[in-house]
Amino acid sequence: MRPADRLFRIIQLMRATGRAMTAAEIAEKMEVSRRTIYRDMEHLVGSGAPIDGEPGVGYLLREDFDAPPLVFTFEQLEALAFGVRAVQMLGNDSLGRAAREALEKLEASLPKEHAERLRRAPLRAFRSGSHAGVPTSFDLVRKAISARRKIEIGYHSLSGGVTRRVVRPLGLSAFGNLWLLTAWCELRDGFRDFRLDRLEGAILLDETFPPDEERSFERYLDGVAG
């Protein structure tokens, strides 16, 4: 966990607890050493956070601390909760963990009534017993999309053949048990969909590609919708 994220979580933990906490308690929750918490507290107090206390005694977040509330309708909160839970079910461990942490941050930023509504939203996503899990190439492809880096892949076609090609990864879509990569295929000079479970030996290349409206995920979706 990045130090900045840990500092944020410490504040939210103390805010939710509403009482004095020892460094040992906080360290256990954050899964770090007490020495790290002592340093974090020193940094928070030095940055102006309204925390009273000292090492060996405990720390208390004063009541005058508050974060500006976010304004959502209850329907919007239910949609966000369902979206996060769907990511936890459909994504891999790292994406699921990020979704859970995002939900925790959102809960901590909301008024109590809204936070409770978010936690109790009666919408759930479940993974079926036949779900094959997320392919190992998922994180590499996601990174490539974010960084606009080309990837080289081996692809198993339905006929059983394997071709190697360089593609521009544009977007990922989940269809039941399948994850599809939409890309601009340089071999075929056009949009192609690739099942992640049929990729073999995917390699993240150093070569990047610029934004291109004609070869974008949005243009692909427009073509599908049309």
N, C-alpha and C positions, 0 to 999 in steps of 0.2 A: 504494500500500500504506500502511495506517495505521502510524504510528510504533510502536504497541504490537505490531502483528503483525511488524514488521521486527525489533524487539528479540527477540521469541520465536524468529524464524527464525535470527537471528545466533547465539543460544545453541545451537540445535539443530545448526547448521552446524559450530560449533566442537566440539560434543560428538561429532558423527559423524566429523570429521576426526581428532581425537585428537592434534593437534600444534599448534605455534605457527603463527599466520596473520598476515600483514601486513594493514594496513588496505586496501591496494590489492587483495589477493586477496578480502577480504570484500566490498569495494565492487563488484567485478566480479560476484560471485555475487548480490548484492542489487540490482544495477543502479542504484546511487546513487553519489554522489561520495565521495571519501575524507574530505572535510570532514564529511559527514554521518556517516560511520562513526566519526570521532573524537568527535563529539558523542554518538553512541549509546554508545560505549564508556565515555565519562565518566559518562553516565547509569547504565549498568549497574553499573559499579564503585561509584558513589555509592549505588546501591540495595542493595549488598551481594552482588552476584554475584561468585563466587570467580574473578576474572580477573586474571592477572598480565601485566604488559607496559606499554608506553607508546608514544606516537606515534613513528614512525620506526624502531622496533625490531620490534615485533610483539606479538601477544596470545596468551595460552594459558589455556584453561579448565582449572582444576585438577581433579584426579581426584575430589576430595571432593564435587563437584557431582553431584547425581542428582535425578531427578524420581520421585515415587512410581509404581511400575509399575501398569499397568492389567491386570486379570485377565480374560482371555478364553480360551475353549476354541479349539482349532484350527478347528473347524467354524464357530464364530462369526467368527473372523478371515477365513475364506474367504468367508463371507456378506458381511462388510463390504467386502472387496476387490471382490467381484463387484458389489455395490451401487454403489460409487464408480465403477467402470468403466462400468456401465450409464448412470449419470448423465452421464459424459463423452461417451458415444456419443449419448444421446437428447436431452440438454439443449443449450442454446446455449453460446456461448463463455464468458460470465460464470459460468454455473452449472457448466460443466465445469471452469473454473479453480478455483472454490471447492471443488469435490469433490477435485481433485488436491491442493490445499493442505491440505484436511482430512486426506487420507490421509497426507501427509507429516508432519503434526503427530502423527497417531496412531502412525506408525512410530517417530518420535523418542521417544515416551513409553513404548514397549514394551521389555521385555528383548530382547536381541539375537536369541535363538532365535525368539521370537514375531514380531519385526520381519521377520526373514528369511522366515518362513512367510507372512507377509502379502504380501511382495513377490513371492513365487514361487507364490502361489495359482493353481492350474491352472483358473481360471474366467475367461472373457473374454466381453465383449459387443462385437458388431460392427454397424456400420451398413451396410445393404445398398446396392448401387449405385443402386437405385431410390428411396432415401430422399430425400424432397424438402427435408430440412433443417427447422430450427425456424422457425416463423413470426415475423415481426418484432414482433408484438404480445405475444410470450411474456413479456418482461421487464415490460412495463406491467401485464399481467394478474397476474403473480406479485407485483408490488409492491402491487397493489390488494387481493389476497387477504390479504397479510400485514398491511396497514394497515386492513383492513375499510373500504375506500373504494369507493363505487359507481363504475361505469363506464358510459359511453354508447357503444353500438356500432351500427354498421350491419351487418346480417347478410344474406348471400346465401343464400336458401333453395334447395333442390334444384330447385324449379320455375322458378328464375331471378329471382324478385322480391327486392327489398331492403327491409327494414324497419329503422327506427331504434328503439331501445328502451334503457331504463335497467335495469341488472341489478345484483344483489348477487353478486359473484364469490365462490365458495365453495371450489372445488378444481380441480386439473388432473389429467388422466389421459392416459397414452400408450397407444395401441392401434396397434402396428405403426408405420406411417408417419404416423399421425394423432395430434394433440394435441386433447383435448376439454376445454372449460371447462364445469364444472357451476356453474350460477348460479340464483338466484331471480329470475325474470323479472317485473318489475313490470307489464309490459304484459299478460302472460298470467296473472299472480298464481299462479305455480307454478314447480316445478323445471323447468329446461330444460338440455339439453346443446348446446353450440355448438362447431363445428369452428373452431379458430383460423385455419385457412387460408381460412375464409369470412368472417372479420371484416373490416370496412372502416371506417377512420377511428375507431378506438377512442380514447376520450377519458377520462382519469382525472379524476373529479369530486372536488370538495372535500368533498362530503357523505359522511359515514361512516354505518355501520349497526352497531347493538349486537349482541352475541351473542344468538342466538335458537335455542333447542333445536329448535323446530319447523321452522326454515328453515336447518338446518345441513347441512354435507356428510355428517356422520355419519347424520343422519336420512334423507338421500337414499340413502345406501348401504344402510341398513337396509331401505328400500323395495325397492331392486333385489334384495337378497338374499332378501327375503321373497317 
